[in-house]
Amino acid sequence: MKFKLQDLSKRALDEIKPDEDLIILTIISVLIAGFAIYLNNVPLLIGSMLIGPFFDPILSIVVLGADKKKEKRILDAVLSLILITVIGLAVGVFQFLFIRFFTDFSVLDIIPLGFFESFIVALLLGAVGMFLWVWPKSSNTSAGVSIAIFLIPPLVNISIGLVYCDMVTILYYLSMFLINILGIIFGSYIVLQFLVRKNGK
């Protein structure tokens, strides 16, 4: 798998721009995930992951950090990630304020997952995402799903917790969201370092 780190860095700089695509895809993916949770519809939840844009800022953080000439631009990637996270939370809150007002929906019971196990799975998904991001024959959709599958649902559940003032839900899914991001970053970093050394860059 031949590639140039400089080319990945250029792509990363393009992907982290807070343009309309990044914002619109965040809004739509969160809205779909919110309705999926409200309707208890798994296929709809999967659909929300197909368009989740979170993988670009996260993998860009890793790529720009590996490129010594571009590492100062990591902050831009971090800010893009924070931006779409805040937008996602705001959209989720407004959505479930509406749902709470017009329906009798209540906070769903938490299905506990081990934080360590979640971190390991997120690490593996980050590794897959980086492989797909570097491999020119793969699609952005495949890499996006590998990342969004562990980020979109927790983000929406945080919004639900905020609307219903459920601190247990907020803290649990916030912890899960942050752990998953860390796992994805570590997994993608390991793969990128492996590929860089393999290519002798």
C-alpha positions in Angstrom: 0.0 0.0 0.0 2.0 3.0 -1.3 1.1 6.5 -0.2 2.7 9.8 0.7 2.1 11.3 4.1 2.1 14.7 2.5 -0.8 13.7 0.3 -2.7 12.5 3.3 -2.0 15.8 5.1 -3.3 17.8 2.1 -6.5 15.7 2.2 -6.8 16.2 5.9 -6.6 19.9 5.6 -9.4 19.8 2.9 -11.6 17.5 5.0 -11.5 19.6 8.2 -12.8 22.8 6.7 -16.1 23.6 8.5 -18.0 23.8 5.2 -21.7 23.3 4.5 -21.2 19.6 3.8 -19.7 18.9 7.3 -22.5 20.9 9.0 -25.4 19.6 6.9 -24.3 15.9 7.2 -24.0 16.3 11.0 -27.5 17.7 11.3 -29.1 15.1 9.1 -27.2 12.1 10.6 -28.2 13.2 14.2 -31.8 13.8 13.2 -32.1 10.4 11.6 -30.4 8.7 14.6 -32.8 10.6 16.9 -35.8 9.3 15.0 -34.3 5.8 15.0 -34.0 5.8 18.8 -37.5 7.3 19.2 -39.0 4.6 16.8 -36.6 1.9 18.1 -35.7 1.3 14.4 -32.2 -0.4 14.0 -32.1 -0.1 10.1 -32.8 3.7 10.5 -30.0 4.0 13.0 -27.6 2.3 10.6 -28.7 4.7 8.0 -27.7 7.6 10.2 -24.2 6.2 10.4 -23.8 6.1 6.6 -23.7 9.8 6.5 -22.0 10.7 9.8 -19.1 13.0 9.1 -17.1 12.5 12.3 -14.3 10.3 10.8 -12.7 13.1 8.8 -11.8 15.4 11.7 -10.7 12.5 13.9 -8.5 10.9 11.3 -7.2 14.3 10.3 -6.0 14.9 13.9 -4.0 11.7 13.6 -2.6 12.5 10.1 -1.7 16.1 10.9 0.0 15.0 14.1 2.1 12.5 12.2 3.3 15.1 9.7 5.8 17.4 11.5 5.3 20.1 8.9 1.6 20.3 9.5 1.2 19.4 13.2 0.4 23.0 14.0 -2.9 22.5 12.1 -4.1 19.8 14.6 -6.0 22.6 16.4 -8.1 23.2 13.3 -9.1 19.5 13.2 -9.9 19.5 16.9 -12.0 22.7 16.5 -13.9 21.0 13.5 -14.6 18.0 15.7 -15.8 20.2 18.6 -17.9 22.2 16.2 -19.8 19.2 14.7 -20.1 17.7 18.2 -21.7 20.8 19.6 -24.0 21.1 16.5 -25.0 17.5 16.9 -25.8 18.0 20.6 -27.9 21.1 19.8 -29.8 19.4 17.0 -30.5 16.4 19.3 -31.7 18.6 22.1 -34.1 20.6 19.9 -35.3 17.3 18.3 -36.2 15.7 21.6 -37.6 18.9 23.1 -40.1 18.6 20.3 -40.6 14.9 20.8 -41.1 15.4 24.5 -43.7 18.1 24.0 -45.8 16.1 21.5 -45.3 12.5 22.6 -45.0 10.4 25.8 -41.5 9.2 24.9 -39.3 8.6 27.9 -35.6 7.9 28.4 -34.7 4.4 27.4 -33.0 2.1 29.8 -29.2 2.1 29.5 -27.8 -1.1 28.0 -24.5 -1.2 29.8 -21.3 -1.9 27.8 -17.9 -2.3 29.4 -15.8 0.8 28.9 -12.7 -1.3 28.3 -14.5 -3.5 25.8 -15.9 -0.4 24.1 -12.4 1.1 23.9 -11.0 -2.0 22.3 -13.8 -2.1 19.7 -13.3 1.7 19.0 -9.6 1.0 18.6 -10.3 -1.6 16.0 -12.8 0.6 14.2 -10.2 3.4 14.2 -7.7 1.0 12.6 -10.2 0.0 10.0 -11.1 3.6 9.3 -7.5 4.6 8.7 -6.8 1.6 6.4 -9.9 2.6 4.4 -8.9 6.3 4.4 -5.4 5.5 3.1 -6.4 2.8 0.6 -7.4 4.6 -2.6 -9.7 1.8 -3.7 -12.0 2.1 -0.7 -14.9 4.5 -0.2 -15.4 7.3 2.3 -18.7 5.7 3.2 -17.0 2.5 4.4 -14.6 4.5 6.6 -17.4 6.8 7.8 -19.5 3.9 9.0 -16.6 2.3 10.8 -16.3 5.5 12.9 -19.8 6.8 13.1 -21.2 3.5 14.4 -19.6 4.3 17.8 -20.2 8.1 17.9 -23.6 9.0 16.6 -25.8 6.9 19.0 -23.9 8.1 22.2 -24.2 11.7 21.0 -27.9 11.5 20.5 -28.4 9.7 23.9 -26.5 12.6 25.5 -29.0 15.0 24.0 -31.8 12.9 25.3 -30.3 12.9 28.8 -30.0 16.7 28.6 -33.7 17.1 27.6 -35.0 14.8 30.3 -32.4 16.0 32.9 -31.2 12.5 33.4 -27.6 12.8 34.8 -27.0 9.0 34.7 -27.7 8.9 30.9 -25.6 12.1 30.3 -22.6 10.9 32.2 -22.7 7.3 30.9 -23.0 8.2 27.2 -20.6 11.2 27.5 -18.0 8.8 29.0 -18.8 6.3 26.2 -18.4 9.1 23.5 -15.1 10.3 24.8 -13.7 6.7 25.3 -14.8 5.8 21.8 -13.1 8.9 20.3 -9.8 8.0 22.2 -10.0 4.4 21.0 -10.5 5.5 17.4 -7.6 7.9 17.6 -5.3 5.3 19.1 -6.4 2.7 16.6 -5.9 5.0 13.6 -2.6 6.2 15.0 -1.2 2.7 15.3 -2.2 1.9 11.7 -0.8 5.1 10.3 2.6 4.6 12.1 2.7 1.1 10.7 2.1 2.3 7.2 4.5 5.2 7.5 7.3 2.8 8.6 6.4 0.3 6.0 6.7 2.9 3.3 9.9 4.3 4.8 8.4 7.9 5.0 
